[in-house]
Amino acid sequence: MATTAQLPNVLSRSRLDAEIRTGELLKVWPGVYSAAEPDDDIRSRAVEIYSLTGIRLSA
């Protein structure tokens, strides 16, 4: 799991767009992406990311 702020540090913008488009990266919440299918645990961790980073999450 990574935030949109973290992803450009490891992926180029074109590669990031391609991975989102092909489903290699899945949007968990706005600003939070995961390579694994989001389940309750991943969604719960996304809330932790919110509390640590201040990313605004919406349901």
A tleap script that builds the chain and sets N, CA, C and O, in Angstrom:
source leaprc.protein.ff14SB
mol = sequence {
  NMET ALA THR THR ALA GLN LEU PRO ASN VAL
  LEU SER ARG SER ARG LEU ASP ALA GLU ILE
  ARG THR GLY GLU LEU LEU LYS VAL TRP PRO
  GLY VAL TYR SER ALA ALA GLU PRO ASP ASP
  ASP ILE ARG SER ARG ALA VAL GLU ILE TYR
  SER LEU THR GLY ILE ARG LEU SER CALA
}
set mol.1.N position { 0.840 -1.146 0.000 }
set mol.1.CA position { 0.000 0.000 0.000 }
set mol.1.C position { 0.900 1.228 0.000 }
set mol.1.O position { 1.929 1.265 0.675 }
set mol.2.N position { 0.488 2.238 -0.777 }
set mol.2.CA position { 1.262 3.473 -0.865 }
set mol.2.C position { 0.331 4.638 -1.154 }
set mol.2.O position { -0.780 4.470 -1.657 }
set mol.3.N position { 0.815 5.813 -0.822 }
set mol.3.CA position { 0.044 7.023 -1.103 }
set mol.3.C position { 0.478 7.599 -2.443 }
set mol.3.O position { 1.523 7.234 -2.982 }
set mol.4.N position { -0.329 8.492 -2.965 }
set mol.4.CA position { 0.040 9.146 -4.220 }
set mol.4.C position { 1.304 9.979 -4.053 }
set mol.4.O position { 2.002 10.236 -5.034 }
set mol.5.N position { 1.608 10.401 -2.848 }
set mol.5.CA position { 2.854 11.136 -2.606 }
set mol.5.C position { 4.063 10.208 -2.668 }
set mol.5.O position { 5.147 10.641 -3.056 }
set mol.6.N position { 3.899 8.952 -2.297 }
set mol.6.CA position { 5.010 7.995 -2.283 }
set mol.6.C position { 5.262 7.365 -3.651 }
set mol.6.O position { 6.410 7.096 -4.004 }
set mol.7.N position { 4.218 7.130 -4.411 }
set mol.7.CA position { 4.351 6.371 -5.656 }
set mol.7.C position { 5.313 6.984 -6.675 }
set mol.7.O position { 6.058 6.230 -7.301 }
set mol.8.N position { 5.342 8.297 -6.878 }
set mol.8.CA position { 6.301 8.845 -7.854 }
set mol.8.C position { 7.762 8.618 -7.475 }
set mol.8.O position { 8.646 8.769 -8.317 }
set mol.9.N position { 8.024 8.260 -6.230 }
set mol.9.CA position { 9.400 7.962 -5.818 }
set mol.9.C position { 9.873 6.612 -6.337 }
set mol.9.O position { 11.076 6.357 -6.389 }
set mol.10.N position { 8.936 5.741 -6.722 }
set mol.10.CA position { 9.315 4.401 -7.184 }
set mol.10.C position { 8.826 4.086 -8.593 }
set mol.10.O position { 9.294 3.127 -9.207 }
set mol.11.N position { 7.894 4.877 -9.112 }
set mol.11.CA position { 7.356 4.648 -10.453 }
set mol.11.C position { 7.304 5.958 -11.226 }
set mol.11.O position { 7.001 7.011 -10.664 }
set mol.12.N position { 7.602 5.884 -12.515 }
set mol.12.CA position { 7.413 7.068 -13.350 }
set mol.12.C position { 5.915 7.331 -13.485 }
set mol.12.O position { 5.101 6.439 -13.246 }
set mol.13.N position { 5.557 8.538 -13.861 }
set mol.13.CA position { 4.136 8.876 -14.007 }
set mol.13.C position { 3.468 7.972 -15.046 }
set mol.13.O position { 2.343 7.521 -14.834 }
set mol.14.N position { 4.143 7.703 -16.158 }
set mol.14.CA position { 3.539 6.852 -17.189 }
set mol.14.C position { 3.369 5.417 -16.686 }
set mol.14.O position { 2.364 4.773 -16.985 }
set mol.15.N position { 4.344 4.913 -15.925 }
set mol.15.CA position { 4.229 3.550 -15.373 }
set mol.15.C position { 3.124 3.493 -14.325 }
set mol.15.O position { 2.374 2.519 -14.268 }
set mol.16.N position { 3.019 4.523 -13.502 }
set mol.16.CA position { 1.955 4.599 -12.507 }
set mol.16.C position { 0.589 4.583 -13.186 }
set mol.16.O position { -0.299 3.834 -12.780 }
set mol.17.N position { 0.421 5.405 -14.216 }
set mol.17.CA position { -0.844 5.424 -14.956 }
set mol.17.C position { -1.153 4.058 -15.560 }
set mol.17.O position { -2.294 3.600 -15.516 }
set mol.18.N position { -0.130 3.404 -16.127 }
set mol.18.CA position { -0.328 2.088 -16.737 }
set mol.18.C position { -0.733 1.048 -15.694 }
set mol.18.O position { -1.619 0.234 -15.953 }
set mol.19.N position { -0.105 1.061 -14.530 }
set mol.19.CA position { -0.437 0.076 -13.491 }
set mol.19.C position { -1.843 0.289 -12.936 }
set mol.19.O position { -2.523 -0.676 -12.587 }
set mol.20.N position { -2.277 1.524 -12.852 }
set mol.20.CA position { -3.651 1.792 -12.418 }
set mol.20.C position { -4.629 1.335 -13.501 }
set mol.20.O position { -5.644 0.704 -13.207 }
set mol.21.N position { -4.316 1.657 -14.740 }
set mol.21.CA position { -5.191 1.293 -15.864 }
set mol.21.C position { -5.335 -0.224 -16.016 }
set mol.21.O position { -6.423 -0.711 -16.325 }
set mol.22.N position { -4.247 -0.976 -15.802 }
set mol.22.CA position { -4.291 -2.430 -15.988 }
set mol.22.C position { -4.723 -3.184 -14.730 }
set mol.22.O position { -4.888 -4.404 -14.761 }
set mol.23.N position { -4.906 -2.464 -13.631 }
set mol.23.CA position { -5.339 -3.111 -12.398 }
set mol.23.C position { -4.215 -3.664 -11.547 }
set mol.23.O position { -4.469 -4.348 -10.556 }
set mol.24.N position { -2.959 -3.377 -11.922 }
set mol.24.CA position { -1.839 -3.814 -11.083 }
set mol.24.C position { -1.835 -3.052 -9.762 }
set mol.24.O position { -1.452 -3.594 -8.725 }
set mol.25.N position { -2.264 -1.794 -9.805 }
set mol.25.CA position { -2.468 -0.990 -8.601 }
set mol.25.C position { -3.949 -0.677 -8.503 }
set mol.25.O position { -4.575 -0.264 -9.479 }
set mol.26.N position { -4.498 -0.875 -7.326 }
set mol.26.CA position { -5.928 -0.673 -7.102 }
set mol.26.C position { -6.142 0.459 -6.113 }
set mol.26.O position { -5.458 0.547 -5.093 }
set mol.27.N position { -7.088 1.315 -6.421 }
set mol.27.CA position { -7.410 2.427 -5.534 }
set mol.27.C position { -8.190 1.904 -4.338 }
set mol.27.O position { -9.257 1.310 -4.494 }
set mol.28.N position { -7.651 2.129 -3.139 }
set mol.28.CA position { -8.332 1.740 -1.905 }
set mol.28.C position { -9.223 2.894 -1.462 }
set mol.28.O position { -10.398 2.702 -1.149 }
set mol.29.N position { -8.658 4.073 -1.439 }
set mol.29.CA position { -9.322 5.333 -1.121 }
set mol.29.C position { -8.673 6.387 -2.003 }
set mol.29.O position { -7.609 6.135 -2.569 }
set mol.30.N position { -9.271 7.541 -2.133 }
set mol.30.CA position { -8.563 8.600 -2.862 }
set mol.30.C position { -7.201 8.859 -2.209 }
set mol.30.O position { -7.118 9.139 -1.013 }
set mol.31.N position { -6.158 8.764 -2.998 }
set mol.31.CA position { -4.817 9.004 -2.483 }
set mol.31.C position { -4.110 7.796 -1.915 }
set mol.31.O position { -2.957 7.908 -1.496 }
set mol.32.N position { -4.767 6.629 -1.884 }
set mol.32.CA position { -4.155 5.411 -1.331 }
set mol.32.C position { -4.374 4.261 -2.314 }
set mol.32.O position { -5.504 3.974 -2.708 }
set mol.33.N position { -3.272 3.606 -2.705 }
set mol.33.CA position { -3.324 2.511 -3.665 }
set mol.33.C position { -2.695 1.259 -3.080 }
set mol.33.O position { -1.841 1.325 -2.195 }
set mol.34.N position { -3.137 0.108 -3.594 }
set mol.34.CA position { -2.632 -1.181 -3.133 }
set mol.34.C position { -2.411 -2.098 -4.329 }
set mol.34.O position { -3.148 -2.039 -5.313 }
set mol.35.N position { -1.387 -2.949 -4.238 }
set mol.35.CA position { -1.167 -3.968 -5.264 }
set mol.35.C position { -2.049 -5.182 -5.007 }
set mol.35.O position { -2.290 -5.977 -5.916 }
set mol.36.N position { -2.527 -5.331 -3.785 }
set mol.36.CA position { -3.405 -6.450 -3.418 }
set mol.36.C position { -4.862 -5.998 -3.464 }
set mol.36.O position { -5.169 -4.821 -3.278 }
set mol.37.N position { -5.741 -6.946 -3.712 }
set mol.37.CA position { -7.178 -6.653 -3.707 }
set mol.37.C position { -7.572 -6.098 -2.335 }
set mol.37.O position { -7.304 -6.736 -1.317 }
set mol.38.N position { -8.204 -4.922 -2.291 }
set mol.38.CA position { -8.580 -4.351 -0.993 }
set mol.38.C position { -9.568 -5.240 -0.236 }
set mol.38.O position { -10.622 -5.611 -0.752 }
set mol.39.N position { -9.201 -5.567 0.989 }
set mol.39.CA position { -10.093 -6.296 1.881 }
set mol.39.C position { -10.239 -5.454 3.147 }
set mol.39.O position { -9.760 -4.321 3.194 }
set mol.40.N position { -10.884 -5.988 4.153 }
set mol.40.CA position { -11.098 -5.213 5.377 }
set mol.40.C position { -9.781 -4.790 6.023 }
set mol.40.O position { -9.670 -3.675 6.532 }
set mol.41.N position { -8.781 -5.675 6.006 }
set mol.41.CA position { -7.488 -5.354 6.606 }
set mol.41.C position { -6.810 -4.208 5.857 }
set mol.41.O position { -6.289 -3.281 6.476 }
set mol.42.N position { -6.818 -4.273 4.551 }
set mol.42.CA position { -6.191 -3.218 3.752 }
set mol.42.C position { -6.929 -1.899 3.941 }
set mol.42.O position { -6.297 -0.851 4.072 }
set mol.43.N position { -8.245 -1.938 3.957 }
set mol.43.CA position { -9.006 -0.704 4.187 }
set mol.43.C position { -8.724 -0.132 5.578 }
set mol.43.O position { -8.648 1.084 5.753 }
set mol.44.N position { -8.570 -1.009 6.549 }
set mol.44.CA position { -8.247 -0.573 7.904 }
set mol.44.C position { -6.870 0.092 7.940 }
set mol.44.O position { -6.684 1.111 8.605 }
set mol.45.N position { -5.920 -0.484 7.229 }
set mol.45.CA position { -4.585 0.114 7.155 }
set mol.45.C position { -4.622 1.458 6.442 }
set mol.45.O position { -3.838 2.353 6.761 }
set mol.46.N position { -5.528 1.605 5.480 }
set mol.46.CA position { -5.673 2.889 4.791 }
set mol.46.C position { -6.106 3.973 5.772 }
set mol.46.O position { -5.674 5.120 5.663 }
set mol.47.N position { -6.955 3.612 6.725 }
set mol.47.CA position { -7.360 4.566 7.759 }
set mol.47.C position { -6.151 4.948 8.613 }
set mol.47.O position { -6.017 6.106 9.008 }
set mol.48.N position { -5.271 3.984 8.900 }
set mol.48.CA position { -4.048 4.292 9.646 }
set mol.48.C position { -3.182 5.275 8.872 }
set mol.48.O position { -2.636 6.217 9.446 }
set mol.49.N position { -3.059 5.055 7.567 }
set mol.49.CA position { -2.289 5.982 6.734 }
set mol.49.C position { -2.892 7.379 6.838 }
set mol.49.O position { -2.165 8.366 6.952 }
set mol.50.N position { -4.206 7.460 6.800 }
set mol.50.CA position { -4.877 8.751 6.932 }
set mol.50.C position { -4.492 9.425 8.242 }
set mol.50.O position { -4.158 10.610 8.261 }
set mol.51.N position { -4.538 8.687 9.315 }
set mol.51.CA position { -4.267 9.290 10.623 }
set mol.51.C position { -2.811 9.743 10.748 }
set mol.51.O position { -2.517 10.677 11.495 }
set mol.52.N position { -1.906 9.092 10.028 }
set mol.52.CA position { -0.490 9.454 10.104 }
set mol.52.C position { -0.096 10.547 9.122 }
set mol.52.O position { 0.824 11.319 9.391 }
set mol.53.N position { -0.782 10.620 7.989 }
set mol.53.CA position { -0.371 11.554 6.937 }
set mol.53.C position { -1.324 12.714 6.736 }
set mol.53.O position { -0.955 13.730 6.147 }
set mol.54.N position { -2.543 12.572 7.218 }
set mol.54.CA position { -3.517 13.636 7.011 }
set mol.54.C position { -4.176 13.596 5.653 }
set mol.54.O position { -4.887 14.530 5.282 }
set mol.55.N position { -3.949 12.510 4.890 }
set mol.55.CA position { -4.644 12.372 3.611 }
set mol.55.C position { -6.126 12.316 3.900 }
set mol.55.O position { -6.565 11.603 4.802 }
set mol.56.N position { -6.885 13.056 3.146 }
set mol.56.CA position { -8.327 13.083 3.349 }
set mol.56.C position { -8.947 11.886 2.632 }
set mol.56.O position { -8.869 11.790 1.408 }
set mol.57.N position { -9.558 10.978 3.382 }
set mol.57.CA position { -10.216 9.798 2.821 }
set mol.57.C position { -11.711 10.036 2.749 }
set mol.57.O position { -12.288 10.701 3.609 }
set mol.58.N position { -12.334 9.488 1.716 }
set mol.58.CA position { -13.791 9.540 1.631 }
set mol.58.C position { -14.299 8.133 1.405 }
set mol.58.O position { -13.614 7.316 0.788 }
set mol.59.N position { -15.479 7.842 1.891 }
set mol.59.CA position { -16.032 6.490 1.786 }
set mol.59.C position { -16.570 6.210 0.416 }
set mol.59.O position { -17.072 5.115 0.161 }
savepdb mol mol.pdb
quit
